[in-house]
């Protein structure tokens, strides 16, 4: 199953979104694979009702990052600046 790191709380907890089952998994940050950050795609396995982070999905993480970059570029290009006057 796929999980995406959504955010970090209290600097030591990671919130992982499990889209397939529409649940959040909260784990210690130390349980994440090295180099994991927000929007990192992870492989998560369920065993006996408990979920465990197995590995980082490098390919999907890179793909996700590319989509985010493209979206930000489109939003910046579309922006016409602030509606407020500068003084």
HTML snippet that shows the backbone in 3Dmol.js (N, CA, C, O; Angstrom):
<script src="https://3Dmol.org/build/3Dmol-min.js"></script>
<div id="view" style="width:600px;height:400px;position:relative"></div>
<script>
const pdb = `
ATOM      1  N   UNK A   1       0.849  -1.164   0.000  1.00  0.00           N
ATOM      2  CA  UNK A   1       0.000   0.000   0.000  1.00  0.00           C
ATOM      3  C   UNK A   1       0.903   1.238   0.000  1.00  0.00           C
ATOM      4  O   UNK A   1       2.028   1.211   0.499  1.00  0.00           O
ATOM      5  N   UNK A   2       0.382   2.307  -0.566  1.00  0.00           N
ATOM      6  CA  UNK A   2       1.149   3.552  -0.662  1.00  0.00           C
ATOM      7  C   UNK A   2       0.746   4.506   0.457  1.00  0.00           C
ATOM      8  O   UNK A   2      -0.430   4.616   0.803  1.00  0.00           O
ATOM      9  N   UNK A   3       1.730   5.186   1.012  1.00  0.00           N
ATOM     10  CA  UNK A   3       1.498   6.227   1.998  1.00  0.00           C
ATOM     11  C   UNK A   3       2.315   7.453   1.632  1.00  0.00           C
ATOM     12  O   UNK A   3       3.404   7.329   1.073  1.00  0.00           O
ATOM     13  N   UNK A   4       1.806   8.622   1.939  1.00  0.00           N
ATOM     14  CA  UNK A   4       2.510   9.872   1.632  1.00  0.00           C
ATOM     15  C   UNK A   4       2.703  10.653   2.925  1.00  0.00           C
ATOM     16  O   UNK A   4       1.758  10.868   3.683  1.00  0.00           O
ATOM     17  N   UNK A   5       3.950  11.077   3.164  1.00  0.00           N
ATOM     18  CA  UNK A   5       4.226  11.872   4.361  1.00  0.00           C
ATOM     19  C   UNK A   5       3.536  13.216   4.184  1.00  0.00           C
ATOM     20  O   UNK A   5       3.857  13.974   3.268  1.00  0.00           O
ATOM     21  N   UNK A   6       2.587  13.504   5.067  1.00  0.00           N
ATOM     22  CA  UNK A   6       1.803  14.738   4.979  1.00  0.00           C
ATOM     23  C   UNK A   6       2.448  15.870   5.764  1.00  0.00           C
ATOM     24  O   UNK A   6       2.532  17.004   5.293  1.00  0.00           O
ATOM     25  N   UNK A   7       2.907  15.538   6.986  1.00  0.00           N
ATOM     26  CA  UNK A   7       3.477  16.587   7.835  1.00  0.00           C
ATOM     27  C   UNK A   7       4.200  15.957   9.020  1.00  0.00           C
ATOM     28  O   UNK A   7       4.116  14.754   9.267  1.00  0.00           O
ATOM     29  N   UNK A   8       4.909  16.812   9.736  1.00  0.00           N
ATOM     30  CA  UNK A   8       5.573  16.392  10.963  1.00  0.00           C
ATOM     31  C   UNK A   8       4.965  17.180  12.117  1.00  0.00           C
ATOM     32  O   UNK A   8       4.708  18.378  11.998  1.00  0.00           O
ATOM     33  N   UNK A   9       4.743  16.502  13.221  1.00  0.00           N
ATOM     34  CA  UNK A   9       4.179  17.143  14.407  1.00  0.00           C
ATOM     35  C   UNK A   9       5.128  16.951  15.578  1.00  0.00           C
ATOM     36  O   UNK A   9       5.712  15.881  15.751  1.00  0.00           O
ATOM     37  N   UNK A  10       5.275  17.983  16.368  1.00  0.00           N
ATOM     38  CA  UNK A  10       6.126  17.937  17.561  1.00  0.00           C
ATOM     39  C   UNK A  10       7.557  17.515  17.235  1.00  0.00           C
ATOM     40  O   UNK A  10       8.258  17.006  18.109  1.00  0.00           O
ATOM     41  N   UNK A  11       8.000  17.714  16.005  1.00  0.00           N
ATOM     42  CA  UNK A  11       9.361  17.416  15.540  1.00  0.00           C
ATOM     43  C   UNK A  11       9.766  15.950  15.615  1.00  0.00           C
ATOM     44  O   UNK A  11      10.832  15.593  15.113  1.00  0.00           O
ATOM     45  N   UNK A  12       8.955  15.090  16.222  1.00  0.00           N
ATOM     46  CA  UNK A  12       9.365  13.690  16.303  1.00  0.00           C
ATOM     47  C   UNK A  12       8.297  12.716  15.798  1.00  0.00           C
ATOM     48  O   UNK A  12       8.510  11.504  15.833  1.00  0.00           O
ATOM     49  N   UNK A  13       7.160  13.221  15.331  1.00  0.00           N
ATOM     50  CA  UNK A  13       6.090  12.367  14.805  1.00  0.00           C
ATOM     51  C   UNK A  13       5.838  12.713  13.343  1.00  0.00           C
ATOM     52  O   UNK A  13       5.827  13.881  12.955  1.00  0.00           O
ATOM     53  N   UNK A  14       5.635  11.668  12.541  1.00  0.00           N
ATOM     54  CA  UNK A  14       5.310  11.849  11.128  1.00  0.00           C
ATOM     55  C   UNK A  14       3.877  11.400  10.897  1.00  0.00           C
ATOM     56  O   UNK A  14       3.461  10.348  11.383  1.00  0.00           O
ATOM     57  N   UNK A  15       3.124  12.205  10.151  1.00  0.00           N
ATOM     58  CA  UNK A  15       1.749  11.852   9.792  1.00  0.00           C
ATOM     59  C   UNK A  15       1.778  11.392   8.339  1.00  0.00           C
ATOM     60  O   UNK A  15       2.150  12.144   7.438  1.00  0.00           O
ATOM     61  N   UNK A  16       1.378  10.142   8.133  1.00  0.00           N
ATOM     62  CA  UNK A  16       1.391   9.535   6.802  1.00  0.00           C
ATOM     63  C   UNK A  16      -0.053   9.301   6.380  1.00  0.00           C
ATOM     64  O   UNK A  16      -0.833   8.698   7.115  1.00  0.00           O
ATOM     65  N   UNK A  17      -0.402   9.782   5.191  1.00  0.00           N
ATOM     66  CA  UNK A  17      -1.752   9.580   4.658  1.00  0.00           C
ATOM     67  C   UNK A  17      -1.794   8.279   3.874  1.00  0.00           C
ATOM     68  O   UNK A  17      -1.014   8.078   2.943  1.00  0.00           O
ATOM     69  N   UNK A  18      -2.704   7.402   4.255  1.00  0.00           N
ATOM     70  CA  UNK A  18      -2.926   6.146   3.552  1.00  0.00           C
ATOM     71  C   UNK A  18      -4.188   6.330   2.725  1.00  0.00           C
ATOM     72  O   UNK A  18      -5.292   6.048   3.191  1.00  0.00           O
ATOM     73  N   UNK A  19      -4.021   6.804   1.499  1.00  0.00           N
ATOM     74  CA  UNK A  19      -5.157   7.177   0.662  1.00  0.00           C
ATOM     75  C   UNK A  19      -6.066   5.996   0.351  1.00  0.00           C
ATOM     76  O   UNK A  19      -7.284   6.158   0.277  1.00  0.00           O
ATOM     77  N   UNK A  20      -5.496   4.823   0.171  1.00  0.00           N
ATOM     78  CA  UNK A  20      -6.258   3.632  -0.201  1.00  0.00           C
ATOM     79  C   UNK A  20      -7.358   3.300   0.809  1.00  0.00           C
ATOM     80  O   UNK A  20      -8.444   2.862   0.431  1.00  0.00           O
ATOM     81  N   UNK A  21      -7.068   3.510   2.098  1.00  0.00           N
ATOM     82  CA  UNK A  21      -8.054   3.213   3.140  1.00  0.00           C
ATOM     83  C   UNK A  21      -8.546   4.479   3.839  1.00  0.00           C
ATOM     84  O   UNK A  21      -9.316   4.408   4.797  1.00  0.00           O
ATOM     85  N   UNK A  22      -8.098   5.632   3.354  1.00  0.00           N
ATOM     86  CA  UNK A  22      -8.519   6.936   3.869  1.00  0.00           C
ATOM     87  C   UNK A  22      -8.283   7.072   5.373  1.00  0.00           C
ATOM     88  O   UNK A  22      -9.183   7.434   6.131  1.00  0.00           O
ATOM     89  N   UNK A  23      -7.050   6.775   5.784  1.00  0.00           N
ATOM     90  CA  UNK A  23      -6.673   6.889   7.184  1.00  0.00           C
ATOM     91  C   UNK A  23      -5.315   7.565   7.303  1.00  0.00           C
ATOM     92  O   UNK A  23      -4.547   7.641   6.344  1.00  0.00           O
ATOM     93  N   UNK A  24      -5.043   8.051   8.509  1.00  0.00           N
ATOM     94  CA  UNK A  24      -3.734   8.623   8.825  1.00  0.00           C
ATOM     95  C   UNK A  24      -2.974   7.630   9.696  1.00  0.00           C
ATOM     96  O   UNK A  24      -3.550   6.986  10.573  1.00  0.00           O
ATOM     97  N   UNK A  25      -1.694   7.518   9.447  1.00  0.00           N
ATOM     98  CA  UNK A  25      -0.816   6.698  10.252  1.00  0.00           C
ATOM     99  C   UNK A  25       0.197   7.637  10.896  1.00  0.00           C
ATOM    100  O   UNK A  25       0.853   8.414  10.203  1.00  0.00           O
ATOM    101  N   UNK A  26       0.326   7.570  12.212  1.00  0.00           N
ATOM    102  CA  UNK A  26       1.285   8.425  12.914  1.00  0.00           C
ATOM    103  C   UNK A  26       2.386   7.530  13.460  1.00  0.00           C
ATOM    104  O   UNK A  26       2.131   6.597  14.222  1.00  0.00           O
ATOM    105  N   UNK A  27       3.620   7.833  13.055  1.00  0.00           N
ATOM    106  CA  UNK A  27       4.779   7.042  13.479  1.00  0.00           C
ATOM    107  C   UNK A  27       5.866   7.966  13.990  1.00  0.00           C
ATOM    108  O   UNK A  27       5.852   9.168  13.723  1.00  0.00           O
ATOM    109  N   UNK A  28       6.806   7.398  14.724  1.00  0.00           N
ATOM    110  CA  UNK A  28       7.980   8.167  15.122  1.00  0.00           C
ATOM    111  C   UNK A  28       8.782   8.509  13.879  1.00  0.00           C
ATOM    112  O   UNK A  28       8.914   7.688  12.971  1.00  0.00           O
ATOM    113  N   UNK A  29       9.309   9.703  13.840  1.00  0.00           N
ATOM    114  CA  UNK A  29      10.099  10.142  12.693  1.00  0.00           C
ATOM    115  C   UNK A  29      11.278   9.203  12.452  1.00  0.00           C
ATOM    116  O   UNK A  29      11.711   9.021  11.315  1.00  0.00           O
ATOM    117  N   UNK A  30      11.788   8.614  13.516  1.00  0.00           N
ATOM    118  CA  UNK A  30      12.940   7.710  13.415  1.00  0.00           C
ATOM    119  C   UNK A  30      12.603   6.427  12.650  1.00  0.00           C
ATOM    120  O   UNK A  30      13.513   5.730  12.203  1.00  0.00           O
ATOM    121  N   UNK A  31      11.309   6.098  12.489  1.00  0.00           N
ATOM    122  CA  UNK A  31      10.893   4.903  11.766  1.00  0.00           C
ATOM    123  C   UNK A  31      10.857   5.113  10.254  1.00  0.00           C
ATOM    124  O   UNK A  31      10.683   4.154   9.501  1.00  0.00           O
ATOM    125  N   UNK A  32      11.017   6.351   9.804  1.00  0.00           N
ATOM    126  CA  UNK A  32      10.998   6.647   8.372  1.00  0.00           C
ATOM    127  C   UNK A  32      12.350   6.320   7.743  1.00  0.00           C
ATOM    128  O   UNK A  32      13.384   6.404   8.407  1.00  0.00           O
ATOM    129  N   UNK A  33      12.342   5.946   6.463  1.00  0.00           N
ATOM    130  CA  UNK A  33      13.604   5.725   5.764  1.00  0.00           C
ATOM    131  C   UNK A  33      14.408   7.025   5.686  1.00  0.00           C
ATOM    132  O   UNK A  33      13.837   8.115   5.680  1.00  0.00           O
ATOM    133  N   UNK A  34      15.715   6.903   5.627  1.00  0.00           N
ATOM    134  CA  UNK A  34      16.590   8.073   5.544  1.00  0.00           C
ATOM    135  C   UNK A  34      16.198   8.957   4.361  1.00  0.00           C
ATOM    136  O   UNK A  34      15.892   8.461   3.276  1.00  0.00           O
ATOM    137  N   UNK A  35      16.210  10.263   4.582  1.00  0.00           N
ATOM    138  CA  UNK A  35      15.901  11.223   3.528  1.00  0.00           C
ATOM    139  C   UNK A  35      14.418  11.483   3.332  1.00  0.00           C
ATOM    140  O   UNK A  35      14.041  12.210   2.414  1.00  0.00           O
ATOM    141  N   UNK A  36      13.568  10.907   4.173  1.00  0.00           N
ATOM    142  CA  UNK A  36      12.127  11.128   4.041  1.00  0.00           C
ATOM    143  C   UNK A  36      11.774  12.532   4.491  1.00  0.00           C
ATOM    144  O   UNK A  36      12.291  13.026   5.494  1.00  0.00           O
ATOM    145  N   UNK A  37      10.887  13.170   3.739  1.00  0.00           N
ATOM    146  CA  UNK A  37      10.446  14.521   4.034  1.00  0.00           C
ATOM    147  C   UNK A  37       8.967  14.614   3.653  1.00  0.00           C
ATOM    148  O   UNK A  37       8.372  13.617   3.242  1.00  0.00           O
ATOM    149  N   UNK A  38       8.379  15.781   3.783  1.00  0.00           N
ATOM    150  CA  UNK A  38       6.991  15.983   3.382  1.00  0.00           C
ATOM    151  C   UNK A  38       6.863  15.637   1.899  1.00  0.00           C
ATOM    152  O   UNK A  38       7.735  15.978   1.099  1.00  0.00           O
ATOM    153  N   UNK A  39       5.779  14.963   1.539  1.00  0.00           N
ATOM    154  CA  UNK A  39       5.458  14.497   0.182  1.00  0.00           C
ATOM    155  C   UNK A  39       6.268  13.286  -0.268  1.00  0.00           C
ATOM    156  O   UNK A  39       6.191  12.905  -1.436  1.00  0.00           O
ATOM    157  N   UNK A  40       7.035  12.677   0.616  1.00  0.00           N
ATOM    158  CA  UNK A  40       7.741  11.448   0.277  1.00  0.00           C
ATOM    159  C   UNK A  40       6.719  10.316   0.190  1.00  0.00           C
ATOM    160  O   UNK A  40       5.856  10.178   1.056  1.00  0.00           O
ATOM    161  N   UNK A  41       6.826   9.512  -0.860  1.00  0.00           N
ATOM    162  CA  UNK A  41       5.933   8.372  -1.041  1.00  0.00           C
ATOM    163  C   UNK A  41       6.599   7.147  -0.412  1.00  0.00           C
ATOM    164  O   UNK A  41       7.765   6.852  -0.673  1.00  0.00           O
ATOM    165  N   UNK A  42       5.833   6.445   0.418  1.00  0.00           N
ATOM    166  CA  UNK A  42       6.356   5.298   1.149  1.00  0.00           C
ATOM    167  C   UNK A  42       5.555   4.042   0.820  1.00  0.00           C
ATOM    168  O   UNK A  42       4.373   4.107   0.482  1.00  0.00           O
ATOM    169  N   UNK A  43       6.225   2.907   0.928  1.00  0.00           N
ATOM    170  CA  UNK A  43       5.531   1.622   0.844  1.00  0.00           C
ATOM    171  C   UNK A  43       5.191   1.215   2.279  1.00  0.00           C
ATOM    172  O   UNK A  43       6.072   1.122   3.134  1.00  0.00           O
ATOM    173  N   UNK A  44       3.920   0.977   2.528  1.00  0.00           N
ATOM    174  CA  UNK A  44       3.444   0.633   3.867  1.00  0.00           C
ATOM    175  C   UNK A  44       2.797  -0.748   3.794  1.00  0.00           C
ATOM    176  O   UNK A  44       2.071  -1.061   2.850  1.00  0.00           O
ATOM    177  N   UNK A  45       3.070  -1.558   4.796  1.00  0.00           N
ATOM    178  CA  UNK A  45       2.521  -2.909   4.832  1.00  0.00           C
ATOM    179  C   UNK A  45       1.672  -3.095   6.083  1.00  0.00           C
ATOM    180  O   UNK A  45       1.996  -2.584   7.155  1.00  0.00           O
ATOM    181  N   UNK A  46       0.579  -3.835   5.925  1.00  0.00           N
ATOM    182  CA  UNK A  46      -0.298  -4.124   7.054  1.00  0.00           C
ATOM    183  C   UNK A  46      -0.080  -5.577   7.475  1.00  0.00           C
ATOM    184  O   UNK A  46      -0.159  -6.495   6.659  1.00  0.00           O
ATOM    185  N   UNK A  47       0.195  -5.762   8.761  1.00  0.00           N
ATOM    186  CA  UNK A  47       0.371  -7.107   9.322  1.00  0.00           C
ATOM    187  C   UNK A  47      -0.388  -7.182  10.640  1.00  0.00           C
ATOM    188  O   UNK A  47      -0.143  -6.399  11.557  1.00  0.00           O
ATOM    189  N   UNK A  48      -1.294  -8.114  10.718  1.00  0.00           N
ATOM    190  CA  UNK A  48      -2.070  -8.337  11.946  1.00  0.00           C
ATOM    191  C   UNK A  48      -2.717  -7.053  12.469  1.00  0.00           C
ATOM    192  O   UNK A  48      -2.739  -6.809  13.675  1.00  0.00           O
ATOM    193  N   UNK A  49      -3.245  -6.234  11.550  1.00  0.00           N
ATOM    194  CA  UNK A  49      -3.938  -5.017  11.935  1.00  0.00           C
ATOM    195  C   UNK A  49      -3.043  -3.827  12.244  1.00  0.00           C
ATOM    196  O   UNK A  49      -3.537  -2.755  12.595  1.00  0.00           O
ATOM    197  N   UNK A  50      -1.731  -4.001  12.118  1.00  0.00           N
ATOM    198  CA  UNK A  50      -0.798  -2.896  12.359  1.00  0.00           C
ATOM    199  C   UNK A  50      -0.088  -2.539  11.055  1.00  0.00           C
ATOM    200  O   UNK A  50       0.223  -3.405  10.237  1.00  0.00           O
ATOM    201  N   UNK A  51       0.157  -1.252  10.887  1.00  0.00           N
ATOM    202  CA  UNK A  51       0.814  -0.768   9.676  1.00  0.00           C
ATOM    203  C   UNK A  51       2.264  -0.435   9.974  1.00  0.00           C
ATOM    204  O   UNK A  51       2.591   0.141  11.011  1.00  0.00           O
ATOM    205  N   UNK A  52       3.136  -0.818   9.024  1.00  0.00           N
ATOM    206  CA  UNK A  52       4.569  -0.549   9.182  1.00  0.00           C
ATOM    207  C   UNK A  52       5.112   0.051   7.894  1.00  0.00           C
ATOM    208  O   UNK A  52       4.758  -0.379   6.796  1.00  0.00           O
ATOM    209  N   UNK A  53       5.968   1.042   8.040  1.00  0.00           N
ATOM    210  CA  UNK A  53       6.642   1.639   6.893  1.00  0.00           C
ATOM    211  C   UNK A  53       7.743   0.677   6.475  1.00  0.00           C
ATOM    212  O   UNK A  53       8.607   0.322   7.277  1.00  0.00           O
ATOM    213  N   UNK A  54       7.705   0.255   5.209  1.00  0.00           N
ATOM    214  CA  UNK A  54       8.672  -0.722   4.723  1.00  0.00           C
ATOM    215  C   UNK A  54       9.840  -0.053   3.996  1.00  0.00           C
ATOM    216  O   UNK A  54      10.998  -0.394   4.237  1.00  0.00           O
ATOM    217  N   UNK A  55       9.539   0.901   3.106  1.00  0.00           N
ATOM    218  CA  UNK A  55      10.598   1.538   2.327  1.00  0.00           C
ATOM    219  C   UNK A  55      10.079   2.807   1.664  1.00  0.00           C
ATOM    220  O   UNK A  55       8.884   3.104   1.671  1.00  0.00           O
ATOM    221  N   UNK A  56      11.016   3.531   1.099  1.00  0.00           N
ATOM    222  CA  UNK A  56      10.718   4.759   0.364  1.00  0.00           C
ATOM    223  C   UNK A  56      10.565   4.391  -1.109  1.00  0.00           C
ATOM    224  O   UNK A  56      11.381   3.642  -1.647  1.00  0.00           O
ATOM    225  N   UNK A  57       9.531   4.908  -1.763  1.00  0.00           N
ATOM    226  CA  UNK A  57       9.325   4.663  -3.185  1.00  0.00           C
ATOM    227  C   UNK A  57       9.937   5.840  -3.946  1.00  0.00           C
ATOM    228  O   UNK A  57       9.284   6.859  -4.174  1.00  0.00           O
ATOM    229  N   UNK A  58      11.208   5.676  -4.333  1.00  0.00           N
ATOM    230  CA  UNK A  58      11.960   6.767  -4.978  1.00  0.00           C
ATOM    231  C   UNK A  58      11.286   7.242  -6.264  1.00  0.00           C
ATOM    232  O   UNK A  58      11.175   8.445  -6.503  1.00  0.00           O
ATOM    233  N   UNK A  59      10.839   6.303  -7.084  1.00  0.00           N
ATOM    234  CA  UNK A  59      10.251   6.650  -8.380  1.00  0.00           C
ATOM    235  C   UNK A  59       8.993   7.502  -8.217  1.00  0.00           C
ATOM    236  O   UNK A  59       8.848   8.536  -8.868  1.00  0.00           O
ATOM    237  N   UNK A  60       8.085   7.063  -7.344  1.00  0.00           N
ATOM    238  CA  UNK A  60       6.852   7.823  -7.145  1.00  0.00           C
ATOM    239  C   UNK A  60       7.109   9.130  -6.415  1.00  0.00           C
ATOM    240  O   UNK A  60       6.407  10.114  -6.647  1.00  0.00           O
ATOM    241  N   UNK A  61       8.113   9.157  -5.528  1.00  0.00           N
ATOM    242  CA  UNK A  61       8.456  10.400  -4.835  1.00  0.00           C
ATOM    243  C   UNK A  61       8.941  11.431  -5.841  1.00  0.00           C
ATOM    244  O   UNK A  61       8.550  12.597  -5.779  1.00  0.00           O
ATOM    245  N   UNK A  62       9.800  11.001  -6.780  1.00  0.00           N
ATOM    246  CA  UNK A  62      10.298  11.918  -7.815  1.00  0.00           C
ATOM    247  C   UNK A  62       9.156  12.396  -8.708  1.00  0.00           C
ATOM    248  O   UNK A  62       9.101  13.565  -9.091  1.00  0.00           O
ATOM    249  N   UNK A  63       8.248  11.478  -9.036  1.00  0.00           N
ATOM    250  CA  UNK A  63       7.092  11.824  -9.870  1.00  0.00           C
ATOM    251  C   UNK A  63       6.199  12.834  -9.150  1.00  0.00           C
ATOM    252  O   UNK A  63       5.742  13.806  -9.752  1.00  0.00           O
ATOM    253  N   UNK A  64       5.954  12.601  -7.860  1.00  0.00           N
ATOM    254  CA  UNK A  64       5.127  13.490  -7.038  1.00  0.00           C
ATOM    255  C   UNK A  64       5.766  14.874  -6.965  1.00  0.00           C
ATOM    256  O   UNK A  64       5.079  15.890  -7.066  1.00  0.00           O
ATOM    257  N   UNK A  65       7.076  14.903  -6.790  1.00  0.00           N
ATOM    258  CA  UNK A  65       7.803  16.163  -6.694  1.00  0.00           C
ATOM    259  C   UNK A  65       7.707  16.944  -8.002  1.00  0.00           C
ATOM    260  O   UNK A  65       7.558  18.166  -7.997  1.00  0.00           O
ATOM    261  N   UNK A  66       7.793  16.228  -9.119  1.00  0.00           N
ATOM    262  CA  UNK A  66       7.678  16.871 -10.429  1.00  0.00           C
ATOM    263  C   UNK A  66       6.311  17.483 -10.633  1.00  0.00           C
ATOM    264  O   UNK A  66       6.193  18.584 -11.171  1.00  0.00           O
ATOM    265  N   UNK A  67       5.268  16.772 -10.205  1.00  0.00           N
ATOM    266  CA  UNK A  67       3.898  17.293 -10.322  1.00  0.00           C
ATOM    267  C   UNK A  67       3.735  18.562  -9.486  1.00  0.00           C
ATOM    268  O   UNK A  67       3.117  19.530  -9.930  1.00  0.00           O
ATOM    269  N   UNK A  68       4.285  18.550  -8.290  1.00  0.00           N
ATOM    270  CA  UNK A  68       4.184  19.719  -7.407  1.00  0.00           C
ATOM    271  C   UNK A  68       4.904  20.910  -8.018  1.00  0.00           C
ATOM    272  O   UNK A  68       4.397  22.031  -7.984  1.00  0.00           O
ATOM    273  N   UNK A  69       6.083  20.671  -8.575  1.00  0.00           N
ATOM    274  CA  UNK A  69       6.857  21.748  -9.193  1.00  0.00           C
ATOM    275  C   UNK A  69       6.112  22.339 -10.388  1.00  0.00           C
ATOM    276  O   UNK A  69       6.066  23.557 -10.561  1.00  0.00           O
ATOM    277  N   UNK A  70       5.527  21.460 -11.213  1.00  0.00           N
ATOM    278  CA  UNK A  70       4.769  21.926 -12.377  1.00  0.00           C
ATOM    279  C   UNK A  70       3.571  22.760 -11.951  1.00  0.00           C
ATOM    280  O   UNK A  70       3.287  23.797 -12.549  1.00  0.00           O
ATOM    281  N   UNK A  71       2.871  22.310 -10.923  1.00  0.00           N
ATOM    282  CA  UNK A  71       1.698  23.037 -10.435  1.00  0.00           C
ATOM    283  C   UNK A  71       2.097  24.405  -9.904  1.00  0.00           C
ATOM    284  O   UNK A  71       1.425  25.397 -10.185  1.00  0.00           O
ATOM    285  N   UNK A  72       3.183  24.470  -9.138  1.00  0.00           N
ATOM    286  CA  UNK A  72       3.642  25.753  -8.607  1.00  0.00           C
ATOM    287  C   UNK A  72       4.038  26.701  -9.738  1.00  0.00           C
ATOM    288  O   UNK A  72       3.744  27.895  -9.678  1.00  0.00           O
ATOM    289  N   UNK A  73       4.698  26.182 -10.756  1.00  0.00           N
ATOM    290  CA  UNK A  73       5.094  27.016 -11.898  1.00  0.00           C
ATOM    291  C   UNK A  73       3.853  27.580 -12.603  1.00  0.00           C
ATOM    292  O   UNK A  73       3.838  28.747 -12.994  1.00  0.00           O
ATOM    293  N   UNK A  74       2.824  26.759 -12.764  1.00  0.00           N
ATOM    294  CA  UNK A  74       1.586  27.225 -13.399  1.00  0.00           C
ATOM    295  C   UNK A  74       0.901  28.291 -12.556  1.00  0.00           C
ATOM    296  O   UNK A  74       0.398  29.282 -13.086  1.00  0.00           O
ATOM    297  N   UNK A  75       0.882  28.088 -11.250  1.00  0.00           N
ATOM    298  CA  UNK A  75       0.257  29.071 -10.361  1.00  0.00           C
ATOM    299  C   UNK A  75       1.008  30.393 -10.386  1.00  0.00           C
ATOM    300  O   UNK A  75       0.394  31.460 -10.396  1.00  0.00           O
ATOM    301  N   UNK A  76       2.328  30.325 -10.395  1.00  0.00           N
ATOM    302  CA  UNK A  76       3.124  31.559 -10.446  1.00  0.00           C
ATOM    303  C   UNK A  76       2.907  32.301 -11.763  1.00  0.00           C
ATOM    304  O   UNK A  76       2.815  33.528 -11.776  1.00  0.00           O
ATOM    305  N   UNK A  77       2.827  31.567 -12.862  1.00  0.00           N
ATOM    306  CA  UNK A  77       2.625  32.180 -14.172  1.00  0.00           C
ATOM    307  C   UNK A  77       1.245  32.822 -14.262  1.00  0.00           C
ATOM    308  O   UNK A  77       1.077  33.848 -14.922  1.00  0.00           O
ATOM    309  N   UNK A  78       0.271  32.229 -13.608  1.00  0.00           N
ATOM    310  CA  UNK A  78      -1.098  32.723 -13.632  1.00  0.00           C
ATOM    311  C   UNK A  78      -1.284  33.951 -12.747  1.00  0.00           C
ATOM    312  O   UNK A  78      -2.150  34.786 -13.011  1.00  0.00           O
ATOM    313  N   UNK A  79      -0.473  34.060 -11.701  1.00  0.00           N
ATOM    314  CA  UNK A  79      -0.611  35.147 -10.737  1.00  0.00           C
ATOM    315  C   UNK A  79      -0.304  36.489 -11.393  1.00  0.00           C
ATOM    316  O   UNK A  79       0.659  36.627 -12.147  1.00  0.00           O
ATOM    317  N   UNK A  80      -1.134  37.457 -11.094  1.00  0.00           N
ATOM    318  CA  UNK A  80      -0.942  38.804 -11.639  1.00  0.00           C
ATOM    319  C   UNK A  80      -0.446  39.747 -10.556  1.00  0.00           C
ATOM    320  O   UNK A  80      -0.492  40.968 -10.707  1.00  0.00           O
ATOM    321  N   UNK A  81       0.022  39.174  -9.481  1.00  0.00           N
ATOM    322  CA  UNK A  81       0.537  39.999  -8.402  1.00  0.00           C
ATOM    323  C   UNK A  81      -0.537  40.342  -7.393  1.00  0.00           C
ATOM    324  O   UNK A  81      -1.687  39.921  -7.516  1.00  0.00           O
ATOM    325  N   UNK A  82      -0.158  41.087  -6.426  1.00  0.00           N
ATOM    326  CA  UNK A  82      -1.062  41.458  -5.346  1.00  0.00           C
ATOM    327  C   UNK A  82      -2.054  42.520  -5.805  1.00  0.00           C
ATOM    328  O   UNK A  82      -1.752  43.340  -6.671  1.00  0.00           O
ATOM    329  N   UNK A  83      -3.226  42.489  -5.216  1.00  0.00           N
ATOM    330  CA  UNK A  83      -4.239  43.496  -5.496  1.00  0.00           C
ATOM    331  C   UNK A  83      -4.040  44.733  -4.630  1.00  0.00           C
ATOM    332  O   UNK A  83      -4.708  45.749  -4.822  1.00  0.00           O
ATOM    333  N   UNK A  84      -3.130  44.644  -3.689  1.00  0.00           N
ATOM    334  CA  UNK A  84      -2.874  45.742  -2.791  1.00  0.00           C
ATOM    335  C   UNK A  84      -1.750  46.646  -3.329  1.00  0.00           C
ATOM    336  O   UNK A  84      -0.777  46.173  -3.917  1.00  0.00           O
ATOM    337  N   UNK A  85      -1.912  47.936  -3.113  1.00  0.00           N
ATOM    338  CA  UNK A  85      -0.907  48.889  -3.562  1.00  0.00           C
ATOM    339  C   UNK A  85       0.248  48.898  -2.572  1.00  0.00           C
ATOM    340  O   UNK A  85       0.061  48.767  -1.362  1.00  0.00           O
ATOM    341  N   UNK A  86       1.448  49.056  -3.124  1.00  0.00           N
ATOM    342  CA  UNK A  86       2.626  49.168  -2.255  1.00  0.00           C
ATOM    343  C   UNK A  86       2.848  50.636  -1.933  1.00  0.00           C
ATOM    344  O   UNK A  86       2.630  51.498  -2.784  1.00  0.00           O
ATOM    345  N   UNK A  87       3.273  50.921  -0.730  1.00  0.00           N
ATOM    346  CA  UNK A  87       3.563  52.314  -0.334  1.00  0.00           C
ATOM    347  C   UNK A  87       5.026  52.511  -0.179  1.00  0.00           C
ATOM    348  O   UNK A  87       5.470  53.611   0.149  1.00  0.00           O
TER     349      UNK A  87
END
`;
const viewer = $3Dmol.createViewer("view");
viewer.addModel(pdb, "pdb");
viewer.setStyle({}, {cartoon: {color: "spectrum"}});
viewer.zoomTo();
viewer.render();
</script>
